[in-house]
């Protein structure tokens, strides 16, 4: 097993999503430097955190909450939550607390905000001396490392089939690690297909239609489609055509016919218009109302609304192919349970996690601008309707997405895969040769790491 603390965050870091850079690209030589970094990097220094006073309990009106069940009033205790949600997202958490306390009025809440850059290290430091909260809210990328250290619980035995089935499988996939469920997604984000409706009025059902519509729309300064095929923005298509990036041990699984199909698909992007490779030109021209389609992150939804206007912007379902469909990587924010809270009286912390995954709480997530992790169908069946059209469209698009792997081995893949893609697109290296070279490179690095890095306790 690889100690995740020795692995740099490459594109898995949420701060990278939607923030393209046009500087020199990583290539196969990057893996040499990457290997030395992987072997020499130390765990981030943990940060002490002062104890904050308990967060005041909300006082909702009776019209906003259900009547408490009398048999539940005996459940009592304190749920401690650490999070990094800003003032825009916080109302969703407060609403969930209010709904929970309507059912369990004797349960109190101690809620502490910690900036995202400090949150994981603070939780680790608190876990070492027994001060960790009962619940942590943070990126899915943290789950494997915290689970290996024994600081978040496997909640698979607590999670009912009904609860799990209502979640987007791609978002839930980021919580699965080593046959465990180390957290549950409460919101999601990812790579989607944006469309300027003033340029292209209709969503394409197939990739062939996308190419046709894009060609028809291209005239003068208008570009029908400007699609990105760098690894972060195109890696999900590999799953969409039936392939796998890695096997259960983290070793490459892409060097097969599905990998060839994937690279052929990406080469065919050129039929729709110019192509981008982790740059900004596609995004800038889209904001200037000159491009019909781009592939981007849902994190940029607000910026694109500001540039084009809400009525002109759409998020399309991924078009289908003869052998599958296009797809985008999906990431999630998870809610984690402290193992020490597994057996607490009344399971008050776990009950709150369940509360965060009710249709009402997920609907509140949408009200704050986040994309709920629950499926649109599950919300509608509970008579919870999303008023923001673009969030609803994002939910549908992400339902056709692919889990961005959060296992430690993933840190090795992006630079090597980007090098392989560039060798095919720019140097005309045959697809099978590029995939073979990438497989050998990644396998060599992983084998070296797994033989030299001491597993976490």
Buried (B, 14 or more C-beta within 10 A) or exposed (E): BBBBBBBEBBBBEBEBBBEBEEEEBBBBEBBEEBBEEBEEEEBEEBBEBEEEEEBEBBEBEEEEBEEEEEEBEEBEBBBBBBBBBEEEBBBBBBBBBBBBBBBBBEBBBBBBBBEBEBBBBBBBBBBEEEBBBBBBBBBBBBBBBBBBBEBBBBBEEBBEEEBBEBBBBBBBBBBBBEEBBBBBBBBBBBBBBBBBBEBBEEBBEBBBBBBBBBBEBBEEEBBBBBBBBBBBBBBBBBBBBBBBBBEEEBBBBBBBEBBBBBBEBBBBBEBBBBBBBBBEBBBBBBBEBBBBBBBBBBBBBEEBBEBBEEEBBBBBBBBBBEEBBBBBBBBBBBBBBBBBBBEBEBBBBBBBBBBBBBBBBBBBBBBBBBBBBBBBEBBEEBEBEBEBEBBBBBBBBBBBBBBBBBBBBBBBBBBBBBBBBBBBBEEEBEBBEBBBBBBEBBBEBBEEBBEEBEEBE
